Amino acid sequence: MEEGPVMEKIDKILVPTDFSFCSEEALSYAVFLAKQLDARILLIHIFESSVYPMAFTVSPPFGAAWPQIGGKLSKMADSRKKGGVPIETHLLIGDPTTDIVEMAKSLECDLIIMGTHGRRGIAHVLMGSVAECVVRTSSIPVLTVRGRREAEAALGKHEVNEWAKVAVNQG
């Protein structure tokens, strides 16, 4: 009998957040999996440095915004810690498309779970997809989570209702 690939134990799950609804959903998935796997979560937010003009850079980075974003990140983590899953936070400055993968490597993570906005067409071309870039460049597994509300908004209420009817009739 031939054996398949050996799965490593998942001890650390990296969850990047942009504080969007789909990031919240990704964190919920991560908490659920972490409980099942007895793993811990590393929740990170990366200030996209190219977005902020250098003229506004003061020490600490981004002035009053830095502690506010740090507080928001801590609050996001604290709201999920009640379930007993250890969550540590990291606030960084850089390029999310490359730094998420680099952080996963440097922190020795076993899995990345992240939200995706599911943009299409011109919005995807103009804004790109951080999740898509991470999936393409990561050497560790990546689980992407599309926010349900955002998926419904993308489809439109009528299409969601029609899809639900088909799903119920086939189930």
Protein Blocks (a to p, Z undefined) as FASTA:
>chain_A
ZZdddddddfbdcdddehiaklmmmmmmmmmmmmmnopaddddddddfklpcfklpccde
hilmmmmmmmmmmmmmmmmmmnopacddddddddfklmmmmmmmmnopabdcdddehiah
jllmmnopfklmmmmmpcbdcdddddfklmmmmnopklmmmmmmmmmmmZZ
